[in-house]
Amino acid sequence: MGFGEVKAIGLITGWKVPNIGISGLLINAIIANLAQPTLSFIYFTVNGLFTAMLATLELHDFVKHRKGLRVSTVPKKEQRGTYFLQVPYRYGIPLMIISILLHWLVSQSIS
């Protein structure tokens, strides 16, 4: 089929929605983008899950091996600087790339 090509199989058909005018344009745009909020909800849920799991892991590691306090300002003495807000880059960047890819694929799936 190819990306960016309009084919009859990708069109919204069989629904009782107007095909012409401003109302038809708006309703079809809403229907075509219904999956985007769902993907965003899944992204935020997985991000929250990773945040909770990694915070628990860091606390568990802190109990086993004492480390300096993680601070967002310039570290002093035993303190450590933080390099992530919620999840470390090694988890956050692949999660964002997957989310971007899924959003793009969904946007290309319905014409």
MMTF fields as JSON, N, C-alpha, C and O atoms, coordinates in Angstrom:
{
  "mmtfVersion": "1.0.0",
  "mmtfProducer": "UNKNOWN",
  "numBonds": 443,
  "numAtoms": 444,
  "numGroups": 111,
  "numChains": 1,
  "numModels": 1,
  "chainsPerModel": [1],
  "groupsPerChain": [111],
  "chainIdList": ["A"],
  "bondAtomList": [4, 2, 8, 6, 12, 10, 16, 14, 20, 18, 24, 22, 28, 26, 32, 30, 36, 34, 40, 38, 44, 42, 48, 46, 52, 50, 56, 54, 60, 58, 64, 62, 68, 66, 72, 70, 76, 74, 80, 78, 84, 82, 88, 86, 92, 90, 96, 94, 100, 98, 104, 102, 108, 106, 112, 110, 116, 114, 120, 118, 124, 122, 128, 126, 132, 130, 136, 134, 140, 138, 144, 142, 148, 146, 152, 150, 156, 154, 160, 158, 164, 162, 168, 166, 172, 170, 176, 174, 180, 178, 184, 182, 188, 186, 192, 190, 196, 194, 200, 198, 204, 202, 208, 206, 212, 210, 216, 214, 220, 218, 224, 222, 228, 226, 232, 230, 236, 234, 240, 238, 244, 242, 248, 246, 252, 250, 256, 254, 260, 258, 264, 262, 268, 266, 272, 270, 276, 274, 280, 278, 284, 282, 288, 286, 292, 290, 296, 294, 300, 298, 304, 302, 308, 306, 312, 310, 316, 314, 320, 318, 324, 322, 328, 326, 332, 330, 336, 334, 340, 338, 344, 342, 348, 346, 352, 350, 356, 354, 360, 358, 364, 362, 368, 366, 372, 370, 376, 374, 380, 378, 384, 382, 388, 386, 392, 390, 396, 394, 400, 398, 404, 402, 408, 406, 412, 410, 416, 414, 420, 418, 424, 422, 428, 426, 432, 430, 436, 434, 440, 438],
  "bondOrderList": [1, 1, 1, 1, 1, 1, 1, 1, 1, 1, 1, 1, 1, 1, 1, 1, 1, 1, 1, 1, 1, 1, 1, 1, 1, 1, 1, 1, 1, 1, 1, 1, 1, 1, 1, 1, 1, 1, 1, 1, 1, 1, 1, 1, 1, 1, 1, 1, 1, 1, 1, 1, 1, 1, 1, 1, 1, 1, 1, 1, 1, 1, 1, 1, 1, 1, 1, 1, 1, 1, 1, 1, 1, 1, 1, 1, 1, 1, 1, 1, 1, 1, 1, 1, 1, 1, 1, 1, 1, 1, 1, 1, 1, 1, 1, 1, 1, 1, 1, 1, 1, 1, 1, 1, 1, 1, 1, 1, 1, 1],
  "groupList": [{"groupName": "MET", "atomNameList": ["N", "CA", "C", "O"], "elementList": ["N", "C", "C", "O"], "formalChargeList": [0, 0, 0, 0], "bondAtomList": [1, 0, 2, 1, 3, 2], "bondOrderList": [1, 1, 2], "singleLetterCode": "M", "chemCompType": "L-PEPTIDE LINKING"}, {"groupName": "GLY", "atomNameList": ["N", "CA", "C", "O"], "elementList": ["N", "C", "C", "O"], "formalChargeList": [0, 0, 0, 0], "bondAtomList": [1, 0, 2, 1, 3, 2], "bondOrderList": [1, 1, 2], "singleLetterCode": "G", "chemCompType": "PEPTIDE LINKING"}, {"groupName": "PHE", "atomNameList": ["N", "CA", "C", "O"], "elementList": ["N", "C", "C", "O"], "formalChargeList": [0, 0, 0, 0], "bondAtomList": [1, 0, 2, 1, 3, 2], "bondOrderList": [1, 1, 2], "singleLetterCode": "F", "chemCompType": "L-PEPTIDE LINKING"}, {"groupName": "GLU", "atomNameList": ["N", "CA", "C", "O"], "elementList": ["N", "C", "C", "O"], "formalChargeList": [0, 0, 0, 0], "bondAtomList": [1, 0, 2, 1, 3, 2], "bondOrderList": [1, 1, 2], "singleLetterCode": "E", "chemCompType": "L-PEPTIDE LINKING"}, {"groupName": "VAL", "atomNameList": ["N", "CA", "C", "O"], "elementList": ["N", "C", "C", "O"], "formalChargeList": [0, 0, 0, 0], "bondAtomList": [1, 0, 2, 1, 3, 2], "bondOrderList": [1, 1, 2], "singleLetterCode": "V", "chemCompType": "L-PEPTIDE LINKING"}, {"groupName": "LYS", "atomNameList": ["N", "CA", "C", "O"], "elementList": ["N", "C", "C", "O"], "formalChargeList": [0, 0, 0, 0], "bondAtomList": [1, 0, 2, 1, 3, 2], "bondOrderList": [1, 1, 2], "singleLetterCode": "K", "chemCompType": "L-PEPTIDE LINKING"}, {"groupName": "ALA", "atomNameList": ["N", "CA", "C", "O"], "elementList": ["N", "C", "C", "O"], "formalChargeList": [0, 0, 0, 0], "bondAtomList": [1, 0, 2, 1, 3, 2], "bondOrderList": [1, 1, 2], "singleLetterCode": "A", "chemCompType": "L-PEPTIDE LINKING"}, {"groupName": "ILE", "atomNameList": ["N", "CA", "C", "O"], "elementList": ["N", "C", "C", "O"], "formalChargeList": [0, 0, 0, 0], "bondAtomList": [1, 0, 2, 1, 3, 2], "bondOrderList": [1, 1, 2], "singleLetterCode": "I", "chemCompType": "L-PEPTIDE LINKING"}, {"groupName": "LEU", "atomNameList": ["N", "CA", "C", "O"], "elementList": ["N", "C", "C", "O"], "formalChargeList": [0, 0, 0, 0], "bondAtomList": [1, 0, 2, 1, 3, 2], "bondOrderList": [1, 1, 2], "singleLetterCode": "L", "chemCompType": "L-PEPTIDE LINKING"}, {"groupName": "THR", "atomNameList": ["N", "CA", "C", "O"], "elementList": ["N", "C", "C", "O"], "formalChargeList": [0, 0, 0, 0], "bondAtomList": [1, 0, 2, 1, 3, 2], "bondOrderList": [1, 1, 2], "singleLetterCode": "T", "chemCompType": "L-PEPTIDE LINKING"}, {"groupName": "TRP", "atomNameList": ["N", "CA", "C", "O"], "elementList": ["N", "C", "C", "O"], "formalChargeList": [0, 0, 0, 0], "bondAtomList": [1, 0, 2, 1, 3, 2], "bondOrderList": [1, 1, 2], "singleLetterCode": "W", "chemCompType": "L-PEPTIDE LINKING"}, {"groupName": "PRO", "atomNameList": ["N", "CA", "C", "O"], "elementList": ["N", "C", "C", "O"], "formalChargeList": [0, 0, 0, 0], "bondAtomList": [1, 0, 2, 1, 3, 2], "bondOrderList": [1, 1, 2], "singleLetterCode": "P", "chemCompType": "L-PEPTIDE LINKING"}, {"groupName": "ASN", "atomNameList": ["N", "CA", "C", "O"], "elementList": ["N", "C", "C", "O"], "formalChargeList": [0, 0, 0, 0], "bondAtomList": [1, 0, 2, 1, 3, 2], "bondOrderList": [1, 1, 2], "singleLetterCode": "N", "chemCompType": "L-PEPTIDE LINKING"}, {"groupName": "SER", "atomNameList": ["N", "CA", "C", "O"], "elementList": ["N", "C", "C", "O"], "formalChargeList": [0, 0, 0, 0], "bondAtomList": [1, 0, 2, 1, 3, 2], "bondOrderList": [1, 1, 2], "singleLetterCode": "S", "chemCompType": "L-PEPTIDE LINKING"}, {"groupName": "GLN", "atomNameList": ["N", "CA", "C", "O"], "elementList": ["N", "C", "C", "O"], "formalChargeList": [0, 0, 0, 0], "bondAtomList": [1, 0, 2, 1, 3, 2], "bondOrderList": [1, 1, 2], "singleLetterCode": "Q", "chemCompType": "L-PEPTIDE LINKING"}, {"groupName": "TYR", "atomNameList": ["N", "CA", "C", "O"], "elementList": ["N", "C", "C", "O"], "formalChargeList": [0, 0, 0, 0], "bondAtomList": [1, 0, 2, 1, 3, 2], "bondOrderList": [1, 1, 2], "singleLetterCode": "Y", "chemCompType": "L-PEPTIDE LINKING"}, {"groupName": "HIS", "atomNameList": ["N", "CA", "C", "O"], "elementList": ["N", "C", "C", "O"], "formalChargeList": [0, 0, 0, 0], "bondAtomList": [1, 0, 2, 1, 3, 2], "bondOrderList": [1, 1, 2], "singleLetterCode": "H", "chemCompType": "L-PEPTIDE LINKING"}, {"groupName": "ASP", "atomNameList": ["N", "CA", "C", "O"], "elementList": ["N", "C", "C", "O"], "formalChargeList": [0, 0, 0, 0], "bondAtomList": [1, 0, 2, 1, 3, 2], "bondOrderList": [1, 1, 2], "singleLetterCode": "D", "chemCompType": "L-PEPTIDE LINKING"}, {"groupName": "ARG", "atomNameList": ["N", "CA", "C", "O"], "elementList": ["N", "C", "C", "O"], "formalChargeList": [0, 0, 0, 0], "bondAtomList": [1, 0, 2, 1, 3, 2], "bondOrderList": [1, 1, 2], "singleLetterCode": "R", "chemCompType": "L-PEPTIDE LINKING"}],
  "groupTypeList": [0, 1, 2, 1, 3, 4, 5, 6, 7, 1, 8, 7, 9, 1, 10, 5, 4, 11, 12, 7, 1, 7, 13, 1, 8, 8, 7, 12, 6, 7, 7, 6, 12, 8, 6, 14, 11, 9, 8, 13, 2, 7, 15, 2, 9, 4, 12, 1, 8, 2, 9, 6, 0, 8, 6, 9, 8, 3, 8, 16, 17, 2, 4, 5, 16, 18, 5, 1, 8, 18, 4, 13, 9, 4, 11, 5, 5, 3, 14, 18, 1, 9, 15, 2, 8, 14, 4, 11, 15, 18, 15, 1, 7, 11, 8, 0, 7, 7, 13, 7, 8, 8, 16, 10, 8, 4, 13, 14, 13, 7, 13],
  "groupIdList": [1, 2, 3, 4, 5, 6, 7, 8, 9, 10, 11, 12, 13, 14, 15, 16, 17, 18, 19, 20, 21, 22, 23, 24, 25, 26, 27, 28, 29, 30, 31, 32, 33, 34, 35, 36, 37, 38, 39, 40, 41, 42, 43, 44, 45, 46, 47, 48, 49, 50, 51, 52, 53, 54, 55, 56, 57, 58, 59, 60, 61, 62, 63, 64, 65, 66, 67, 68, 69, 70, 71, 72, 73, 74, 75, 76, 77, 78, 79, 80, 81, 82, 83, 84, 85, 86, 87, 88, 89, 90, 91, 92, 93, 94, 95, 96, 97, 98, 99, 100, 101, 102, 103, 104, 105, 106, 107, 108, 109, 110, 111],
  "secStructList": [7, 7, 6, 6, 7, 7, 7, 4, 4, 4, 1, 7, 7, 1, 1, 7, 7, 7, 7, 1, 2, 2, 2, 2, 2, 2, 2, 2, 2, 2, 2, 2, 6, 6, 2, 2, 2, 2, 2, 2, 2, 2, 2, 2, 2, 2, 2, 2, 2, 2, 2, 2, 2, 2, 2, 2, 2, 2, 2, 2, 2, 2, 2, 2, 1, 7, 7, 7, 7, 3, 3, 1, 1, 7, 7, 7, 6, 6, 7, 3, 3, 7, 7, 7, 1, 1, 1, 7, 2, 2, 2, 2, 2, 2, 2, 2, 2, 2, 2, 2, 2, 2, 2, 2, 2, 2, 2, 2, 2, 7, 7],
  "xCoordList": [0.828, 0.0, 0.871, 0.597, 1.904, 2.78, 2.319, 1.121, 3.27, 2.953, 2.59, 3.208, 1.583, 1.18, 0.288, -0.143, -0.006, -0.882, -2.302, -2.517, -3.26, -4.655, -5.225, -5.238, -5.691, -6.338, -7.729, -7.972, -8.628, -10.002, -10.073, -10.972, -9.138, -9.161, -8.86, -9.23, -8.201, -7.841, -8.837, -8.672, -9.864, -10.852, -11.91, -12.202, -12.474, -13.561, -14.843, -15.326, -15.39, -16.619, -17.605, -17.225, -18.865, -19.899, -20.431, -21.341, -19.898, -20.373, -21.315, -21.143, -22.277, -23.249, -22.706, -23.257, -21.633, -21.052, -21.089, -20.973, -21.25, -21.271, -19.917, -18.867, -19.962, -18.732, -18.34, -17.234, -19.23, -18.94, -19.142, -19.829, -18.542, -18.717, -17.774, -16.99, -17.888, -17.032, -17.333, -16.41, -18.608, -18.938, -18.381, -17.899, -18.437, -17.864, -16.363, -15.813, -15.701, -14.254, -13.885, -12.981, -14.584, -14.277, -14.565, -13.751, -15.7, -16.053, -15.069, -14.632, -14.718, -13.754, -12.369, -11.658, -11.975, -10.679, -10.676, -9.678, -11.78, -11.869, -11.816, -11.101, -12.564, -12.568, -11.179, -10.721, -10.509, -9.183, -8.147, -7.157, -8.357, -7.363, -7.784, -7.169, -8.799, -9.236, -8.155, -8.11, -7.306, -6.273, -5.144, -4.438, -4.952, -3.848, -3.966, -2.979, -5.126, -5.227, -5.041, -4.512, -5.471, -5.283, -3.797, -3.342, -3.046, -1.603, -0.926, 0.001, -1.381, -0.815, -1.095, -0.219, -2.309, -2.643, -1.746, -1.256, -1.53, -0.66, 0.765, 1.433, 1.249, 2.601, 2.733, 3.698, 1.77, 1.851, 1.744, 2.381, 0.945, 0.83, 2.14, 2.588, 2.758, 4.026, 5.128, 5.969, 5.128, 6.108, 5.939, 6.928, 4.711, 4.466, 4.899, 5.434, 4.664, 5.081, 6.599, 7.136, 7.291, 8.762, 9.261, 10.213, 8.629, 9.039, 8.935, 9.859, 7.816, 7.619, 8.616, 9.208, 8.792, 9.706, 11.151, 11.871, 11.574, 12.96, 13.21, 14.317, 12.205, 12.354, 12.475, 13.268, 11.69, 11.783, 13.142, 13.739, 13.63, 14.948, 16.04, 16.943, 15.97, 16.987, 16.926, 17.965, 15.723, 15.587, 16.125, 16.789, 15.843, 16.341, 17.868, 18.511, 18.442, 19.906, 20.509, 21.609, 19.778, 20.264, 20.317, 21.224, 19.347, 19.33, 20.492, 21.116, 20.787, 21.873, 23.24, 24.117, 23.425, 24.708, 24.462, 23.912, 24.864, 24.641, 25.336, 26.509, 24.595, 25.119, 24.734, 23.879, 25.359, 25.042, 23.652, 23.093, 23.109, 21.791, 21.821, 22.779, 20.797, 20.715, 20.062, 18.948, 20.756, 20.257, 20.219, 20.918, 19.396, 19.286, 20.207, 20.365, 20.814, 21.759, 23.177, 23.371, 24.151, 25.552, 25.842, 25.654, 26.303, 26.555, 27.683, 28.667, 27.516, 28.541, 28.902, 28.021, 30.167, 30.706, 30.142, 30.451, 29.33, 28.844, 27.614, 27.152, 27.08, 25.88, 26.211, 27.353, 25.172, 25.331, 24.397, 23.293, 24.843, 23.995, 23.0, 23.282, 21.845, 20.845, 20.938, 21.182, 20.749, 20.819, 19.495, 19.424, 18.459, 17.15, 16.068, 16.267, 14.921, 13.806, 12.964, 12.735, 12.504, 11.703, 12.393, 12.705, 12.623, 13.281, 14.647, 14.824, 15.604, 16.928, 16.827, 15.879, 17.819, 17.822, 17.772, 17.155, 18.397, 18.426, 17.041, 16.829, 16.099, 14.712, 13.833, 12.947, 14.06, 13.206, 13.315, 12.3, 14.54, 14.72, 14.114, 13.407, 14.355, 13.667, 12.145, 11.426, 11.653, 10.207, 9.644, 8.579, 10.347, 9.892, 9.97, 9.072, 11.03, 11.163, 10.042, 9.462, 9.736, 8.639, 7.315, 6.493, 7.105, 5.866, 5.748, 4.681, 6.826, 6.814, 6.524, 5.726, 7.166, 6.954, 5.506, 4.907, 4.938, 3.552, 2.577, 1.629, 2.807, 1.945, 2.005, 0.983, 3.202, 3.348, 2.664, 1.966, 2.858, 2.219, 0.7, 0.031, 0.152, -1.304, -1.778, -2.833, -1.01, -1.438, -1.435, -2.177, -0.614, -0.552, -1.566, -1.748, -2.224, -3.066, -4.463, -5.064, -4.994, -6.355, -6.295, -5.684, -6.928, -6.933, -8.168, -8.354],
  "yCoordList": [-1.194, 0.0, 1.255, 2.172, 1.333, 2.503, 3.559, 3.763, 4.222, 5.291, 6.557, 6.896, 7.247, 8.516, 8.385, 9.401, 7.175, 6.967, 6.722, 5.943, 7.381, 7.212, 6.025, 6.007, 5.041, 3.86, 3.732, 4.221, 3.083, 2.942, 2.159, 2.388, 1.238, 0.43, 1.263, 0.871, 2.39, 3.23, 4.333, 5.068, 4.456, 5.52, 5.098, 3.912, 6.077, 5.815, 5.694, 6.672, 4.476, 4.251, 3.47, 2.821, 3.534, 2.774, 3.449, 2.918, 4.584, 5.305, 6.399, 6.937, 6.722, 7.758, 9.128, 9.789, 9.544, 10.864, 11.652, 11.076, 12.965, 13.767, 13.748, 13.7, 13.785, 13.753, 15.118, 15.287, 16.084, 17.401, 18.474, 18.26, 19.615, 20.754, 20.731, 19.802, 21.797, 21.945, 20.861, 20.319, 20.536, 19.507, 18.152, 17.401, 17.828, 16.57, 16.519, 15.486, 17.636, 17.707, 17.512, 16.74, 18.213, 18.116, 16.724, 16.179, 16.149, 14.817, 13.767, 12.912, 13.821, 12.853, 13.038, 12.057, 14.284, 14.519, 13.962, 13.393, 14.124, 13.577, 12.062, 11.453, 11.447, 9.984, 9.461, 8.469, 10.127, 9.677, 9.793, 9.062, 10.703, 10.933, 10.384, 10.732, 9.549, 8.981, 8.131, 8.049, 7.514, 6.645, 7.443, 6.904, 8.698, 9.489, 9.699, 9.489, 10.103, 10.221, 8.882, 8.836, 7.803, 6.479, 6.152, 5.664, 6.414, 6.187, 7.081, 6.645, 8.323, 9.221, 8.712, 8.766, 8.216, 7.653, 6.452, 6.323, 5.584, 4.425, 4.877, 4.298, 5.912, 6.431, 6.941, 6.605, 7.751, 8.284, 7.187, 7.269, 6.164, 5.044, 4.276, 3.97, 3.963, 3.234, 4.089, 3.572, 5.395, 6.292, 6.314, 6.274, 6.376, 6.338, 5.025, 4.998, 3.931, 2.618, 2.536, 2.077, 2.984, 3.012, 3.902, 3.547, 5.057, 5.975, 5.309, 5.395, 4.647, 3.983, 2.832, 2.682, 2.03, 0.889, 1.339, 0.765, 2.363, 2.814, 3.573, 3.522, 4.276, 4.92, 3.868, 4.022, 2.807, 1.705, 1.02, 0.687, 0.81, 0.197, 1.065, 0.549, 2.374, 3.261, 3.257, 3.269, 3.24, 3.175, 1.85, 1.817, 0.763, -0.547, -0.579, -1.102, -0.019, 0.042, 0.931, 0.669, 1.99, 2.884, 2.159, 2.388, 1.287, 0.529, -0.457, -0.638, -1.093, -2.068, -1.41, -1.84, -0.37, 0.322, 1.817, 2.465, 2.356, 3.775, 4.638, 4.438, 5.593, 6.525, 7.924, 8.101, 8.915, 10.297, 10.677, 10.038, 11.717, 12.209, 12.764, 13.439, 12.493, 12.986, 14.367, 14.517, 15.375, 16.749, 17.314, 16.828, 18.348, 18.965, 20.176, 20.696, 20.626, 21.741, 21.191, 19.992, 22.055, 21.626, 20.756, 21.211, 19.5, 18.604, 19.121, 19.686, 18.912, 19.289, 18.051, 17.31, 17.833, 16.702, 15.376, 14.956, 14.704, 13.355, 13.337, 12.263, 14.5, 14.543, 14.145, 14.251, 13.68, 13.32, 14.184, 14.516, 14.542, 15.299, 14.377, 13.196, 14.904, 14.102, 14.369, 15.503, 13.361, 13.525, 13.187, 13.133, 12.963, 12.682, 13.257, 13.429, 13.551, 14.092, 12.974, 12.941, 12.059, 10.955, 9.62, 8.896, 9.308, 8.043, 8.336, 9.373, 7.449, 7.655, 7.695, 7.177, 8.317, 8.449, 7.102, 6.993, 6.078, 4.777, 4.134, 3.23, 4.582, 4.119, 5.157, 4.8, 6.425, 7.488, 7.708, 7.896, 7.687, 7.952, 6.844, 7.164, 5.55, 4.525, 4.592, 4.347, 4.922, 5.049, 6.178, 6.025, 7.305, 8.424, 8.071, 8.423, 7.381, 7.002, 6.051, 6.202, 5.079, 4.152, 4.898, 4.621, 5.84, 6.619, 7.457, 7.504, 8.111, 8.915, 8.04, 8.413, 6.877, 5.961, 5.473, 5.434, 5.1, 4.632, 5.744, 5.499, 6.97, 8.087, 8.339, 8.598, 8.263, 8.496, 7.38, 7.655, 6.115, 5.006, 5.099, 4.842, 5.466, 5.616, 6.768, 6.673, 7.86, 8.993, 8.639, 9.239, 7.679, 7.266, 6.172, 5.849, 5.603, 4.435, 4.775, 3.991, 5.93, 6.29, 7.583, 8.562, 7.577, 8.78, 9.598, 10.644],
  "zCoordList": [0.0, 0.0, 0.0, -0.774, 0.833, 0.86, 1.842, 2.036, 2.454, 3.388, 2.631, 1.622, 3.135, 2.55, 1.33, 0.785, 0.881, -0.262, 0.23, 1.158, -0.387, -0.007, -0.775, -2.006, -0.025, -0.616, -0.001, 1.102, -0.705, -0.226, 1.078, 1.887, 1.293, 2.508, 3.759, 4.866, 3.592, 4.732, 5.034, 6.007, 4.215, 4.411, 5.422, 5.578, 6.097, 7.046, 6.235, 5.666, 6.187, 5.43, 6.276, 7.25, 5.902, 6.583, 7.84, 8.478, 8.204, 9.377, 8.902, 7.808, 9.69, 9.33, 9.728, 10.609, 9.081, 9.331, 8.026, 6.945, 8.129, 6.895, 6.195, 6.837, 4.879, 4.088, 3.543, 3.028, 3.653, 3.087, 4.144, 5.143, 3.913, 4.796, 5.989, 6.188, 6.772, 7.949, 8.98, 9.588, 9.185, 10.182, 9.767, 10.615, 8.486, 8.01, 8.207, 8.588, 7.948, 8.134, 9.598, 9.917, 10.486, 11.915, 12.474, 13.219, 12.129, 12.645, 12.141, 12.911, 10.865, 10.325, 10.933, 11.153, 11.21, 11.861, 13.281, 13.724, 13.989, 15.355, 15.331, 16.127, 14.428, 14.329, 13.971, 14.539, 13.029, 12.601, 13.709, 13.703, 14.664, 15.714, 17.078, 18.086, 17.138, 18.421, 19.088, 20.316, 18.319, 18.892, 19.541, 20.394, 19.169, 19.721, 21.238, 21.942, 21.773, 23.241, 23.952, 25.062, 23.322, 23.917, 24.021, 25.056, 22.972, 23.019, 24.054, 24.737, 24.172, 25.174, 26.581, 27.444, 26.824, 28.127, 28.44, 29.562, 27.464, 27.667, 27.953, 28.81, 27.244, 27.484, 28.915, 29.602, 29.374, 30.73, 31.783, 32.834, 31.506, 32.434, 32.546, 33.651, 31.413, 31.424, 32.051, 32.786, 31.765, 32.362, 33.885, 34.617, 34.357, 35.803, 36.424, 37.532, 35.704, 36.192, 36.293, 37.301, 35.24, 35.289, 36.416, 37.11, 36.605, 37.667, 39.028, 39.837, 39.285, 40.577, 40.762, 41.831, 39.719, 39.827, 40.031, 40.848, 39.295, 39.407, 40.706, 41.243, 41.219, 42.526, 43.624, 44.553, 43.515, 44.474, 44.384, 45.408, 43.171, 42.99, 43.597, 44.255, 43.384, 43.946, 45.476, 46.136, 46.041, 47.494, 48.025, 49.061, 47.319, 47.722, 47.676, 48.586, 46.615, 46.511, 47.591, 48.077, 47.966, 49.02, 50.36, 51.161, 50.6, 51.856, 51.896, 52.942, 50.766, 50.717, 50.762, 51.512, 49.964, 49.859, 50.028, 49.137, 51.156, 51.429, 50.382, 50.067, 49.854, 48.867, 49.297, 50.165, 48.695, 49.01, 48.523, 47.632, 49.116, 48.748, 47.326, 46.949, 46.542, 45.171, 45.204, 45.705, 44.67, 44.69, 43.281, 42.391, 43.078, 41.763, 41.612, 40.507, 42.707, 42.636, 42.541, 42.342, 42.681, 42.625, 43.852, 44.98, 43.651, 44.793, 45.685, 45.207, 46.988, 47.962, 48.772, 49.208, 48.969, 49.745, 49.266, 48.151, 50.064, 49.752, 48.848, 48.462, 48.506, 47.673, 46.236, 45.788, 45.521, 44.115, 43.284, 43.715, 42.104, 41.194, 40.517, 40.316, 40.167, 39.479, 37.984, 37.572, 37.186, 35.747, 35.075, 33.847, 35.848, 35.265, 36.163, 37.365, 35.567, 36.333, 36.93, 38.139, 36.084, 36.576, 36.34, 37.285, 35.095, 34.769, 34.154, 33.513, 34.338, 33.721, 32.197, 31.606, 31.583, 30.125, 29.425, 28.365, 29.98, 29.303, 29.232, 28.425, 30.058, 29.968, 29.289, 28.514, 29.564, 29.064, 27.574, 26.903, 27.032, 25.606, 24.736, 23.78, 25.021, 24.21, 24.343, 23.375, 25.537, 25.732, 24.869, 24.27, 24.799, 23.963, 22.481, 21.715, 22.069, 20.66, 20.251, 19.176, 21.098, 20.804, 20.731, 19.858, 21.64, 21.642, 20.37, 19.758, 19.973, 18.745, 17.54, 16.68, 17.467, 16.349, 16.293, 15.218, 17.452, 17.475, 17.078, 16.331, 17.578, 17.192, 15.688, 15.053, 15.129, 13.693, 12.904, 11.928, 13.319, 12.608, 12.655, 11.654, 13.814, 13.918, 13.048, 12.419, 13.001, 12.164, 10.683, 9.905, 10.285, 8.885, 8.536, 7.361, 9.544, 9.281, 8.793, 8.058, 9.187, 8.762, 7.967, 8.396, 6.819, 5.963, 6.216, 5.594]
}
